[in-house]
Amino acid sequence: MNERERARRPGGRSARVGAEVHQAVTDLIGERGYGNFTVRDVAARAGVADSSIYRRWGNLETLLTDVALTRLNARSPMPDTGSLAGDLRAYAAQVAREITGPDGPAVLHLAVALSNSGQQGLRAGADLRAERTRQLQSVLDRARERGEPAPDALEVLDHVLAPMYIRVLFGMGPLTQDYIDGLVTRLL
C-alpha cells in the first residue's frame, strides 16, 4: 500500500490517535474540570507526543472545541416513527442516552466552559446549535409534510433539550423516559 492509499484509508493510526486524544481530554475534564490540565497532560494520558497534538489541533482550545463538537454532534439516525410526537420522544431519548453516558456530563461541562472562553468558544457553541437545529429540522419538516402541526426547532431546543442539559449539568435527577415524554407532551 502506498502513502496515498494509506492517507485515504479510513481508520488506521490517525483515527486511533484522534480517538485516544479525545478520550484523554474527556477523562481529564471529568477528573480535573475545565482549565485544569495542559496539552502535556493530554499527551501523556493518550500516550502520544505533545507535538502530535500541536500539529493536529494547534492549541488546547482548538482540541477542546473539537472534542465537544465531535461528541455532542455524534450523528445518530434521526427517528422516523410515523408521528411527530413519536419522533421527538425517540430523539429526546437518544440525546438523553448521549448526555448521560459515561462521558456525557464531562462533555456538556466542556461545551459550557468553551462557550464562555472567547471567539472560538462562541463559534463552537454556534456550530453545536446549528447541528442540533439541522437534526431537528429534518424531523419537523417530515411532520409538516405529513400534515402535522410542528413547532420550530428553537422551541424544541428550549422546551425539550435545554431542560435535559440543565438536569445533567446540575445533577438534578435522572432523565427518565417519563420525564422525557413529559417534556415532549408539554411542547406539543
Phi, psi and chi 1 to 4 in degrees:
 res  aa     phi    psi   chi1   chi2   chi3   chi4
   1 MET       -  128.7  179.4 -176.8  -42.3      -
   2 ASN   -85.8  174.6   65.3   36.6      -      -
   3 GLU   -60.8  -39.5  -75.9  -58.9  -47.0      -
   4 ARG   -63.9  -43.2  175.7  173.3  -96.9  171.6
   5 GLU   -65.2  -40.3  -69.4  170.8  -42.7      -
   6 ARG   -64.0  -40.0 -168.7  169.2  -49.1  146.4
   7 ALA   -66.0  -31.9      -      -      -      -
   8 ARG   -86.8  -17.2  -79.5 -166.8 -124.5  143.5
   9 ARG   -66.6  124.7 -172.2 -178.0   73.6 -153.3
  10 PRO   -68.4  151.6   22.0  -27.2      -      -
  11 GLY    81.1 -143.1      -      -      -      -
  12 GLY    76.0 -166.5      -      -      -      -
  13 ARG   -61.5  -43.5 -175.6  175.8 -172.6  -77.0
  14 SER   -60.7  -44.8 -180.0      -      -      -
  15 ALA   -65.7  -39.2      -      -      -      -
  16 ARG   -64.6  -44.5 -171.7  175.9   60.6 -107.6
  17 VAL   -62.6  -45.0  166.8      -      -      -
  18 GLY   -57.5  -45.2      -      -      -      -
  19 ALA   -65.1  -40.1      -      -      -      -
  20 GLU   -66.9  -39.4  -71.0  167.4   -4.6      -
  21 VAL   -67.0  -44.2  168.7      -      -      -
  22 HIS   -59.1  -44.3  -84.4 -140.0      -      -
  23 GLN   -65.8  -38.8 -171.7   60.9   51.6      -
  24 ALA   -61.2  -43.7      -      -      -      -
  25 VAL   -61.0  -47.9  166.6      -      -      -
  26 THR   -60.5  -43.4  -56.2      -      -      -
  27 ASP   -63.6  -43.8  -68.2  -14.5      -      -
  28 LEU   -65.6  -37.4  -72.8  165.3      -      -
  29 ILE   -64.5  -43.0  -71.9  169.1      -      -
  30 GLY   -62.5  -36.6      -      -      -      -
  31 GLU   -84.0  -42.5  -68.0  168.1   15.7      -
  32 ARG  -113.6  -21.6  -59.9 -177.9 -170.6  177.2
  33 GLY    89.5  165.1      -      -      -      -
  34 TYR   -64.6  138.4  177.5   78.0      -      -
  35 GLY    83.2    4.5      -      -      -      -
  36 ASN  -114.4   27.9  -63.8  -44.0      -      -
  37 PHE  -156.4  165.0   55.6   88.5      -      -
  38 THR  -118.4  173.8   64.6      -      -      -
  39 VAL   -58.6  -39.9  167.3      -      -      -
  40 ARG   -59.3  -41.2  176.9  164.2  -73.0  172.2
  41 ASP   -63.1  -42.8  -64.1  -32.4      -      -
  42 VAL   -63.5  -46.2  173.2      -      -      -
  43 ALA   -60.6  -44.7      -      -      -      -
  44 ALA   -62.1  -44.0      -      -      -      -
  45 ARG   -65.0  -38.0  176.0   69.3   61.4   99.9
  46 ALA   -83.7  -13.4      -      -      -      -
  47 GLY    75.4   33.6      -      -      -      -
  48 VAL  -127.4  168.9  -59.4      -      -      -
  49 ALA   -79.9  147.6      -      -      -      -
  50 ASP   -52.3  -41.7  -61.4   14.3      -      -
  51 SER   -60.6  -30.9   59.2      -      -      -
  52 SER   -63.0  -40.6  -65.1      -      -      -
  53 ILE   -69.8  -46.0  -67.0  174.5      -      -
  54 TYR   -62.6  -39.2  -73.9  115.4      -      -
  55 ARG   -65.0  -40.1 -173.8  172.5   38.3 -103.2
  56 ARG   -84.4  -39.9 -171.9  165.5 -176.6  172.2
  57 TRP  -113.2  -19.3  -71.8  -80.5      -      -
  58 GLY    87.8  -46.6      -      -      -      -
  59 ASN  -158.9  172.7   59.7   47.8      -      -
  60 LEU   -66.0  -40.3 -175.8   58.9      -      -
  61 GLU   -63.4  -40.2 -172.8  171.3  -10.2      -
  62 THR   -64.3  -40.7  -58.9      -      -      -
  63 LEU   -62.7  -46.4  170.1   58.9      -      -
  64 LEU   -61.9  -40.2  -64.3  175.4      -      -
  65 THR   -63.3  -43.5  -59.9      -      -      -
  66 ASP   -61.5  -42.4 -175.6   48.7      -      -
  67 VAL   -62.3  -49.3  169.5      -      -      -
  68 ALA   -60.4  -48.4      -      -      -      -
  69 LEU   -66.6  -40.6  -69.5  175.3      -      -
  70 THR   -63.6  -46.6  -60.3      -      -      -
  71 ARG   -69.5  -44.2  -63.8  -72.1  174.9  102.5
  72 LEU   -79.6  -20.1  -69.8  174.3      -      -
  73 ASN  -102.3   15.8  -78.8  -24.1      -      -
  74 ALA   -51.1  127.4      -      -      -      -
  75 ARG   -88.2  111.8  -66.0 -170.7 -176.1 -153.0
  76 SER  -105.8  155.2  -57.1      -      -      -
  77 PRO   -61.5  136.9    1.2   -1.0      -      -
  78 MET   -75.1  133.3  -67.0  -52.7  -68.0      -
  79 PRO   -66.8  148.5   17.9  -24.1      -      -
  80 ASP  -138.9   86.6 -173.0   -1.2      -      -
  81 THR   -92.4   -9.3   65.0      -      -      -
  82 GLY   101.8   -7.5      -      -      -      -
  83 SER  -144.1  151.9   74.3      -      -      -
  84 LEU   -62.6  -44.2  178.3   58.3      -      -
  85 ALA   -59.4  -45.3      -      -      -      -
  86 GLY   -64.8  -42.7      -      -      -      -
  87 ASP   -62.8  -45.5  -69.7   -8.6      -      -
  88 LEU   -66.8  -38.6  -70.6  177.2      -      -
  89 ARG   -63.8  -43.9  -75.7 -173.8  177.3   98.2
  90 ALA   -66.2  -41.8      -      -      -      -
  91 TYR   -64.4  -46.1  177.8   70.8      -      -
  92 ALA   -62.3  -39.2      -      -      -      -
  93 ALA   -64.9  -38.0      -      -      -      -
  94 GLN   -64.1  -46.1 -179.3  176.7  -60.6      -
  95 VAL   -63.2  -41.4  169.8      -      -      -
  96 ALA   -59.2  -41.8      -      -      -      -
  97 ARG   -62.9  -40.6  -78.3 -170.9  -60.3  -82.5
  98 GLU   -63.7  -45.1  -68.3  169.0    6.7      -
  99 ILE   -86.2  -10.7   64.9  174.6      -      -
 100 THR  -107.3   -0.8   59.9      -      -      -
 101 GLY   -65.7 -177.6      -      -      -      -
 102 PRO   -54.3  -36.6  -15.9   21.6      -      -
 103 ASP  -103.8   -7.2  -61.0  -27.3      -      -
 104 GLY   -53.9  -54.6      -      -      -      -
 105 PRO   -60.5  -40.0  -26.9   36.0      -      -
 106 ALA   -63.6  -40.9      -      -      -      -
 107 VAL   -68.9  -38.0  172.7      -      -      -
 108 LEU   -63.3  -43.3  -83.4 -178.9      -      -
 109 HIS   -61.4  -39.1  -77.0  -77.3      -      -
 110 LEU   -62.5  -45.0  171.6   59.7      -      -
 111 ALA   -60.6  -41.4      -      -      -      -
 112 VAL   -65.6  -45.1  168.9      -      -      -
 113 ALA   -61.9  -41.8      -      -      -      -
 114 LEU   -64.7  -36.6  -75.5  170.3      -      -
 115 SER   -65.8  -15.9   68.7      -      -      -
 116 ASN  -106.1   16.1  -64.7  -45.4      -      -
 117 SER  -115.4   26.5   68.4      -      -      -
 118 GLY   108.9 -170.4      -      -      -      -
 119 GLN   -59.1  -44.0  -78.4  -57.0  107.4      -
 120 GLN   -64.4  -38.6 -172.5  169.5    1.6      -
 121 GLY   -65.4  -40.2      -      -      -      -
 122 LEU   -63.1  -40.3  -69.0  173.3      -      -
 123 ARG   -63.7  -39.9  -82.6 -167.0  -54.7  -81.4
 124 ALA   -63.0  -43.1      -      -      -      -
 125 GLY   -62.3  -42.0      -      -      -      -
 126 ALA   -64.3  -39.8      -      -      -      -
 127 ASP   -64.0  -41.3  -70.1  -11.8      -      -
 128 LEU   -63.5  -47.6  173.0   60.2      -      -
 129 ARG   -61.5  -40.5  -76.0 -172.5  -56.3  -80.8
 130 ALA   -62.8  -41.2      -      -      -      -
 131 GLU   -68.6  -44.9  179.7   58.8   22.2      -
 132 ARG   -61.7  -40.7  -73.9  -66.8 -167.7 -153.7
 133 THR   -64.1  -42.7  -60.3      -      -      -
 134 ARG   -60.6  -44.0 -173.7 -158.9   61.5   72.0
 135 GLN   -60.7  -48.5  -69.6  171.7  -17.1      -
 136 LEU   -65.5  -38.1  -73.8  169.0      -      -
 137 GLN   -59.2  -36.1 -161.6   58.9   55.1      -
 138 SER   -63.3  -39.0   68.0      -      -      -
 139 VAL   -67.8  -44.6  168.9      -      -      -
 140 LEU   -67.0  -40.6  -61.0  171.4      -      -
 141 ASP   -63.2  -41.7  -70.5  -14.6      -      -
 142 ARG   -62.8  -39.8 -164.1  171.0   47.8 -124.1
 143 ALA   -63.7  -43.9      -      -      -      -
 144 ARG   -63.1  -37.1  -73.2 -174.4 -172.1  102.1
 145 GLU   -64.0  -28.7  -70.9  168.3    7.1      -
 146 ARG   -82.1   -5.5  -70.2 -170.4  -61.2 -104.7
 147 GLY    91.7    8.9      -      -      -      -
 148 GLU   -86.1  139.7  -66.4  179.9   84.5      -
 149 PRO   -69.4  140.8   20.6  -25.9      -      -
 150 ALA  -137.4  140.6      -      -      -      -
 151 PRO   -70.7  174.2   28.1  -33.4      -      -
 152 ASP   -87.0  167.2   66.8   31.8      -      -
 153 ALA   -61.3  -37.3      -      -      -      -
 154 LEU   -63.0  -36.1 -174.0   57.2      -      -
 155 GLU   -63.7  -39.7  -71.4  177.3  -66.6      -
 156 VAL   -65.4  -43.0  178.9      -      -      -
 157 LEU   -59.4  -46.4  -69.8  168.6      -      -
 158 ASP   -66.8  -41.3  -76.8  -15.2      -      -
 159 HIS  -100.3  -15.0  -63.5  -78.2      -      -
 160 VAL  -119.3  -57.7  178.7      -      -      -
 161 LEU   -73.1  -45.9  -62.9 -175.4      -      -
 162 ALA   -57.1  -46.3      -      -      -      -
 163 PRO   -61.4  -34.4  -23.4   32.6      -      -
 164 MET   -67.5  -44.1  -66.6 -168.8  -43.1      -
 165 TYR   -60.1  -44.0  -71.6  171.6      -      -
 166 ILE   -62.1  -44.2  -66.6  -62.9      -      -
 167 ARG   -59.1  -41.9  -88.5 -166.4  166.7 -146.8
 168 VAL   -71.2  -45.3  171.0      -      -      -
 169 LEU   -61.5  -36.6  -75.9  168.3      -      -
 170 PHE  -106.2   11.5  -67.0  104.9      -      -
 171 GLY    57.7   44.8      -      -      -      -
 172 MET   -96.0   32.1  -61.7  170.4   56.7      -
 173 GLY   108.0  166.1      -      -      -      -
 174 PRO   -74.7  158.7   28.5  -34.2      -      -
 175 LEU   -96.3   80.7  -62.3  179.5      -      -
 176 THR   -75.5  161.2   64.4      -      -      -
 177 GLN   -61.6  -37.1 -168.9   62.0   50.7      -
 178 ASP   -61.8  -42.1  -74.0  -18.0      -      -
 179 TYR   -63.3  -47.0  174.5   75.2      -      -
 180 ILE   -62.1  -46.2  -65.6  165.2      -      -
 181 ASP   -61.1  -37.1  -70.1  -12.0      -      -
 182 GLY   -63.6  -39.7      -      -      -      -
 183 LEU   -60.6  -45.3  -66.9  173.2      -      -
 184 VAL   -66.8  -42.7  172.0      -      -      -
 185 THR   -60.1  -45.2  -61.1      -      -      -
 186 ARG   -63.7  -37.2  -75.8 -172.1  -67.5  -79.1
 187 LEU   -63.9  -45.8  169.8   66.9      -      -
 188 LEU   -81.5      -  -62.5  178.0      -      -
